Amino acid sequence: MSQQETNLPEQSPMRRILGNLGFLVRGRGVAAVLTLATTAILARSLGPVEFGMVVVIQTYVLLIRGLLNFKQFEAIIKFGVPAHDAGDNHTIRRLIFISRKVDRYMSITATIVAVALAPLIGPSLGMNSEHIILLAVYSLVLITTGNRTDVGILRLLDHFDILGRQMAIGSIVRFFGVLIAWFFDPSIRTYVAILFFAFISEEIYLSWHGHKKFNNQIGHESDDEKVEDAKMSEFSGLRPFLWITYWQSNLDLVPKHISVMMAGYFLGASEAGLLRLARQFSSLLAKPAVLIRQVVFLDLTRSWNKGGENFKLIAYRTAFYGACVGMIFVIAGYFFGESLLDSIVGIEYVAAAPVLTLMLLSATFELSASSLRSAAYAIGDADKVLHLYAISAFVYLGLFVVLTLEMGLIGAGWAASISAFIPLIAMIFFIKKGRIKKKYKKKHGKIE
């Protein structure tokens, strides 16, 4: 057992969570600042229409990647933590082999689908032939995205420092590339090429470190051990869990990427750009919500398996802190949103200020619910969470269409805020019910 593993129980869960979150927040903080700066340069350089077109190209690729993403890193934590705590590297190697196979299939499929659909989807989004070619070429970055397993490995082995640095790398490349290009008054092609290279650089960095840490800490199989025959059936519940996280991932795409594509279809590329701009600023809260889920799931799984009050402490206290931080941003957005947009991206984008405030409110609900979602996963209610987010997604889509057609872009903000509030309330009930059930089983001697 490594020194790191030996020390784990000596740390309080909240201290370990805050430490790991600190690694990710530093990386995401650098990324957030540089991303906003990059967005400002692109917006000022290209103008609302071409900026909106770049947004649509990026969103299209992120949407395809999301639709073909099983999020195996969640399964690696769920099924790998017991094996890792027991020092069972044989089981971990078989789990990782299965996960990497899924990664390969999904990255190849995503690339083929994205390139093939580009000529069909492009015209409906107002793209000309040049834009469609750019869309197809940019879609080739998807071949490098077969590294969800590496995310799981780094999380399982507690290398959140590497994940934090990975978050900053692409943003650094994008920022300096766009900044240099800005001085030469480039075309949209130049900017897309820079974004292409930045995307690939962060994916390769993640893959390299994932493989390296796996080889160093888990190691290769012995001569009499063959992982090539590993099957999902060896891990009870793995296949259903992967499907649940897959559909959950797709539902998460509805407010993030599908909404931008729908705005482009209903309102045009410039309005899609405004919506993405508002989401970019609100990501100061939305991105930490994802980070919190990544960090707390590991400790919530351990705490739930071992019992005790740490589970309740981690879930509810993290949710409360998230709500407090989020409301500060909402208030700031309400009073200073217009001035912020004017000073950073220009007067042409001030129209996004009202929807920015609502997006910040929606992100606050997501931030507060992030630890609760991980808690529900740890309890074993992943299927209930999936159904809950399915309801929330349908509510969002319905409200988006009705309110956007009726009210314009601000309707998208109201749809996001209302639908994001539903999971927050429901998951509190799930967790409370799960804890009561566990206490009952423990009292009656039904817990193994």
C-alpha positions in Angstrom: 0.0 0.0 0.0 1.4 3.4 -1.0 2.1 6.2 1.5 -0.7 8.2 -0.1 -3.2 5.4 0.6 -2.0 5.0 4.2 -2.5 8.7 4.9 -6.0 8.9 3.5 -8.0 7.8 6.6 -6.0 10.3 8.7 -7.4 13.3 6.9 -10.9 14.6 7.6 -13.1 14.1 4.5 -13.9 17.9 4.2 -10.1 18.7 4.4 -9.3 16.2 1.7 -12.2 17.4 -0.5 -11.2 21.0 -0.1 -7.6 20.1 -0.9 -8.6 18.2 -4.1 -11.1 20.9 -5.0 -8.3 23.5 -4.6 -6.2 21.8 -7.3 -9.2 21.8 -9.7 -10.3 25.3 -8.8 -6.8 26.7 -9.4 -6.7 25.1 -12.9 -10.3 26.0 -13.6 -9.8 29.6 -12.3 -6.9 30.1 -14.7 -9.0 28.6 -17.4 -12.0 30.7 -16.7 -10.1 34.0 -16.7 -8.3 33.1 -20.0 -11.5 31.8 -21.6 -13.3 35.0 -20.8 -10.3 37.0 -22.3 -10.3 34.7 -25.3 -14.1 35.2 -25.7 -13.7 39.0 -25.5 -11.0 39.0 -28.2 -13.1 36.8 -30.5 -16.3 38.8 -29.9 -14.5 42.2 -30.6 -12.6 40.9 -33.6 -15.3 39.0 -35.4 -18.5 40.9 -34.5 -21.8 39.3 -33.4 -22.6 37.2 -36.5 -19.2 35.6 -37.1 -18.6 35.2 -33.4 -21.9 33.4 -33.2 -20.8 31.1 -36.0 -17.6 30.2 -34.2 -19.8 29.5 -31.1 -22.1 27.2 -33.2 -19.1 25.3 -34.6 -17.6 24.7 -31.1 -21.0 23.8 -29.6 -21.7 21.3 -32.4 -18.5 19.4 -31.7 -19.1 19.5 -27.9 -22.6 18.3 -28.4 -21.5 15.3 -30.5 -18.8 14.4 -28.0 -21.4 14.6 -25.2 -23.9 12.5 -27.0 -21.3 9.7 -27.4 -19.8 9.9 -23.9 -20.5 7.1 -21.4 -18.6 9.0 -18.6 -16.7 5.8 -17.6 -14.8 7.8 -15.0 -17.9 7.7 -12.8 -17.9 3.9 -13.1 -14.2 3.7 -12.3 -14.9 5.5 -9.0 -18.0 3.5 -8.2 -16.5 0.1 -8.9 -12.8 0.9 -8.5 -12.8 2.4 -5.0 -13.5 -0.9 -3.2 -10.8 -2.7 -5.2 -8.3 0.2 -4.8 -8.9 0.3 -1.0 -8.3 -3.4 -0.8 -5.1 -3.2 -2.9 -6.7 -5.4 -5.7 -4.9 -4.1 -8.7 -5.9 -7.1 -10.8 -9.6 -6.1 -10.6 -8.7 -2.5 -11.4 -6.7 -3.5 -14.5 -9.7 -5.5 -15.8 -12.1 -2.6 -15.1 -9.7 -0.1 -16.9 -9.4 -2.5 -19.9 -13.2 -2.5 -20.3 -13.3 1.3 -20.0 -10.6 1.9 -22.6 -12.4 -0.3 -25.1 -15.5 1.8 -24.7 -13.3 5.0 -25.1 -11.9 3.8 -28.4 -15.3 2.9 -29.9 -16.9 6.2 -28.8 -14.1 8.5 -30.1 -14.1 6.9 -33.5 -17.9 6.8 -33.8 -18.1 10.5 -32.6 -15.6 11.6 -35.3 -17.4 9.8 -38.1 -20.9 11.0 -37.0 -19.8 14.6 -36.6 -18.0 14.8 -40.0 -20.9 13.0 -41.8 -23.6 15.2 -40.3 -21.8 18.5 -40.9 -23.1 19.1 -44.5 -26.6 18.2 -43.3 -26.8 20.2 -40.1 -24.8 23.3 -41.3 -27.4 24.8 -43.7 -30.2 24.7 -41.1 -27.9 26.9 -38.9 -27.4 29.5 -41.6 -23.9 28.3 -42.6 -22.4 28.8 -46.0 -20.1 26.4 -47.8 -17.0 27.8 -46.1 -18.5 27.4 -42.6 -19.6 23.9 -43.3 -16.0 22.9 -44.3 -14.8 24.5 -41.1 -17.4 22.6 -39.2 -16.3 19.3 -40.7 -12.6 19.9 -40.2 -13.0 21.0 -36.6 -15.0 17.8 -36.0 -11.8 15.8 -36.5 -10.7 16.9 -33.0 -13.1 14.2 -31.6 -10.6 11.4 -32.5 -8.5 12.6 -29.5 -11.3 12.4 -27.0 -11.0 8.8 -26.1 -9.6 9.5 -22.7 -12.5 9.4 -20.2 -10.8 6.4 -18.7 -7.7 8.6 -18.0 -9.9 11.0 -16.0 -11.2 8.1 -13.9 -7.7 6.8 -13.3 -6.4 10.2 -12.1 -9.4 10.7 -9.9 -9.1 7.2 -8.4 -5.4 7.6 -7.7 -6.0 11.1 -6.2 -4.1 13.1 -8.9 -6.4 16.0 -9.0 -3.4 18.3 -9.4 -2.9 16.9 -12.9 -6.6 17.4 -13.7 -6.3 21.0 -12.5 -3.3 21.7 -14.8 -5.1 20.0 -17.7 -8.0 22.4 -17.4 -5.6 25.3 -17.9 -3.6 24.0 -20.8 -6.2 24.4 -23.5 -7.2 27.8 -22.3 -3.6 29.0 -22.3 -3.1 27.8 -25.9 -6.4 29.4 -27.0 -5.7 32.7 -25.3 -2.2 33.3 -26.6 -3.1 31.9 -30.1 -6.1 34.2 -30.4 -4.2 37.2 -28.9 -1.3 36.8 -31.4 -3.7 36.3 -34.3 -5.7 39.4 -33.3 -2.9 41.7 -34.2 -3.0 40.5 -37.8 -6.7 40.9 -38.3 -7.3 37.2 -39.2 -10.3 35.5 -40.7 -12.6 33.1 -39.0 -10.5 30.3 -40.5 -7.5 31.3 -38.5 -9.4 31.4 -35.2 -11.0 28.0 -35.8 -7.5 26.6 -36.5 -6.3 27.9 -33.2 -9.2 26.4 -31.4 -8.6 23.1 -33.1 -5.0 23.0 -31.9 -5.9 24.0 -28.4 -8.5 21.3 -28.1 -6.1 18.6 -29.2 -3.3 19.8 -26.9 -5.4 19.4 -23.7 -6.7 16.0 -24.7 -3.2 14.7 -25.5 -1.9 16.0 -22.1 -4.7 14.2 -20.3 -4.1 10.9 -22.1 -0.4 10.9 -21.5 -0.6 11.5 -17.8 -3.5 9.0 -17.4 -1.4 6.2 -19.0 1.7 7.2 -17.1 0.1 7.2 -13.6 -1.7 3.9 -14.4 1.5 2.2 -15.4 3.4 3.6 -12.3 0.8 2.9 -9.6 -1.3 0.1 -10.9 1.2 -1.6 -13.3 0.9 -4.0 -16.1 -0.5 -7.5 -15.8 1.8 -10.4 -14.9 2.8 -13.1 -17.3 0.0 -15.4 -16.2 -2.6 -12.6 -16.1 -4.7 -11.7 -19.1 -7.0 -8.7 -19.0 -8.0 -9.0 -22.7 -10.8 -11.4 -21.7 -12.3 -8.9 -19.2 -16.1 -8.5 -19.6 -18.6 -6.2 -18.1 -20.5 -9.1 -16.6 -17.7 -9.5 -14.1 -18.8 -6.3 -12.4 -22.3 -6.6 -11.0 -24.2 -3.5 -12.0 -21.5 -2.0 -14.2 -23.5 -2.1 -17.5 -26.6 -0.5 -16.0 -24.5 2.1 -14.3 -22.8 3.0 -17.6 -26.1 3.4 -19.3 -27.4 5.6 -16.5 -24.4 7.9 -16.5 -24.6 7.9 -20.4 -28.2 9.2 -20.4 -27.5 11.5 -17.5 -24.6 13.0 -19.5 -27.0 13.5 -22.4 -29.5 15.2 -20.2 -26.8 17.6 -18.9 -26.2 18.7 -22.5 -29.7 20.1 -22.9 -29.2 23.4 -21.1 -25.5 23.6 -22.0 -25.2 22.8 -25.7 -28.6 21.9 -27.2 -30.0 25.2 -26.0 -27.3 27.1 -28.0 -28.0 25.1 -31.1 -31.8 25.7 -30.7 -31.2 29.4 -30.2 -29.2 29.4 -33.5 -32.1 27.6 -35.2 -34.9 29.8 -33.8 -33.2 33.2 -33.4 -30.1 33.1 -35.6 -26.3 32.8 -35.0 -25.9 36.2 -33.4 -28.5 35.3 -30.7 -26.8 31.9 -30.2 -23.6 33.8 -29.6 -25.3 36.0 -27.0 -26.7 33.0 -25.2 -23.3 31.3 -25.3 -21.7 34.5 -24.0 -24.1 34.5 -21.0 -23.3 30.9 -20.4 -19.6 31.6 -20.6 -19.9 34.1 -17.8 -22.2 31.9 -15.7 -19.7 29.1 -16.1 -17.8 30.8 -13.3 -20.4 28.9 -11.2 -21.4 26.1 -13.5 -17.9 24.7 -14.0 -17.2 24.5 -10.2 -20.4 22.5 -9.9 -18.9 19.9 -12.2 -15.6 20.0 -10.2 -17.4 19.5 -6.9 -19.1 16.4 -8.3 -15.8 15.0 -9.4 -14.2 15.6 -6.0 -16.9 14.7 -3.5 -18.1 11.5 -5.2 -14.9 9.7 -4.1 -15.3 10.6 -0.4 -19.1 10.2 -0.4 -18.7 6.7 -1.8 -16.3 5.8 0.9 -18.4 7.5 3.7 -21.5 5.8 2.6 -19.8 2.4 2.5 -18.3 2.9 6.0 -21.3 4.6 7.6 -21.1 7.5 10.0 -22.1 11.2 9.9 -19.4 12.2 7.4 -21.7 11.5 4.5 -24.4 14.0 5.7 -21.7 16.6 6.6 -20.1 16.4 3.1 -23.3 16.5 1.1 -25.3 19.2 2.9 -22.4 21.5 3.9 -21.0 21.6 0.4 -24.5 22.3 -1.0 -25.0 25.2 1.5 -21.6 26.8 0.7 -22.4 26.5 -3.0 -25.7 28.4 -2.6 -24.1 31.2 -0.6 -21.3 31.7 -3.2 -23.8 31.5 -6.1 -26.1 34.2 -4.7 -23.2 36.7 -4.5 -22.7 36.2 -8.3 -26.4 36.6 -9.0 -26.6 39.9 -7.1 -23.5 41.2 -8.9 -24.8 40.1 -12.3 -28.1 41.9 -11.6 -26.5 45.2 -10.7 -23.4 45.2 -12.8 -24.1 42.8 -15.7 -24.5 45.5 -18.4 -21.3 47.4 -17.4 -19.4 44.1 -17.3 -20.4 43.1 -20.8 -19.8 46.5 -22.2 -16.3 46.8 -20.8 -15.2 43.2 -21.7 -16.8 42.4 -25.0 -18.4 45.7 -26.2 -21.7 47.5 -26.5 -23.1 45.1 -29.1 -23.3 42.4 -26.5 -25.0 44.3 -23.7 -28.4 42.7 -24.7 -27.2 39.5 -23.0 -27.2 41.2 -19.6 -30.7 40.1 -18.4 -30.2 36.5 -19.5 -26.8 36.5 -17.8 -28.4 37.2 -14.5 -30.9 34.3 -15.0 -28.1 32.0 -16.1 -26.2 32.8 -13.0 -29.3 31.9 -10.9 -29.6 28.7 -12.8 -25.9 28.0 -12.2 -26.3 28.7 -8.5 -29.0 25.9 -8.3 -26.6 23.6 -10.2 -23.8 24.5 -7.9 -25.8 23.8 -4.8 -27.2 20.5 -6.2 -23.8 19.2 -7.3 -22.8 17.5 -4.0 -26.4 16.2 -3.6 -26.2 14.5 -7.0 -23.0 12.7 -6.0 -24.5 11.7 -2.7 -27.5 10.2 -4.5 -25.1 8.3 -6.7 -23.2 7.0 -3.7 -26.5 5.9 -2.1 -27.4 3.9 -5.2 -30.1 6.1 -6.5 -28.4 6.9 -9.8 -31.5 5.6 -11.7 -33.7 8.0 -9.7 -31.4 10.9 -10.4 -31.6 10.0 -14.1 -35.4 10.1 -14.1 -35.3 13.3 -12.2 -33.0 15.0 -14.7 -35.1 13.6 -17.6 -38.1 15.4 -16.2 -36.1 18.6 -15.7 -34.8 18.4 -19.3 -38.3 18.0 -20.7 -39.5 20.9 -18.6 -36.5 23.0 -19.9 -37.1 22.1 -23.6 -40.8 22.9 -23.3 -40.2 26.2 -21.5 -37.3 27.1 -23.9 -39.5 26.8 -27.0 -42.5 28.5 -25.5 -40.7 31.3 -23.7 -38.1 32.0 -26.4 -40.7 32.3 -29.1 -42.7 34.5 -26.8 -40.1 36.6 -25.0 -37.0 36.3 -27.1 -33.6 35.4 -25.7 -34.5 36.1 -22.1 -37.0 33.2 -22.3 -34.0 30.9 -22.4 -32.8 32.3 -19.1 -36.1 31.7 -17.4 -36.3 28.2 -18.7 -32.9 27.4 -17.4 -33.6 28.8 -13.9 -36.9 27.1 -13.4 -35.7 23.7 -14.7 -32.5 23.8 -12.6 -34.5 24.3 -9.4 -36.4 21.0 -9.7 -33.4 18.6 -9.2 -32.1 20.6 -6.2 -35.3 20.1 -4.2 -35.9 16.5 -5.2 -32.4 15.2 -4.4 -32.7 16.5 -0.8 -35.7 14.2 -0.5 -33.8 11.3 -2.1 -30.9 11.6 0.3 -33.1 11.9 3.3 -35.1 8.8 2.3 -31.9 6.8 1.6 -30.4 7.7 5.0 -33.6 6.7 6.8 -33.6 3.4 4.9 -30.0 2.6 5.8 -30.6 3.4 9.5 -33.6 1.1 9.5 -31.6 -1.7 7.9 -28.7 -1.2 10.3 -31.0 -1.2 13.3 -32.6 -4.5 12.2 -29.2 -6.1 11.3 -29.8 -6.1 7.6 -26.6 -4.3 6.6 -23.7 -6.5 5.7 
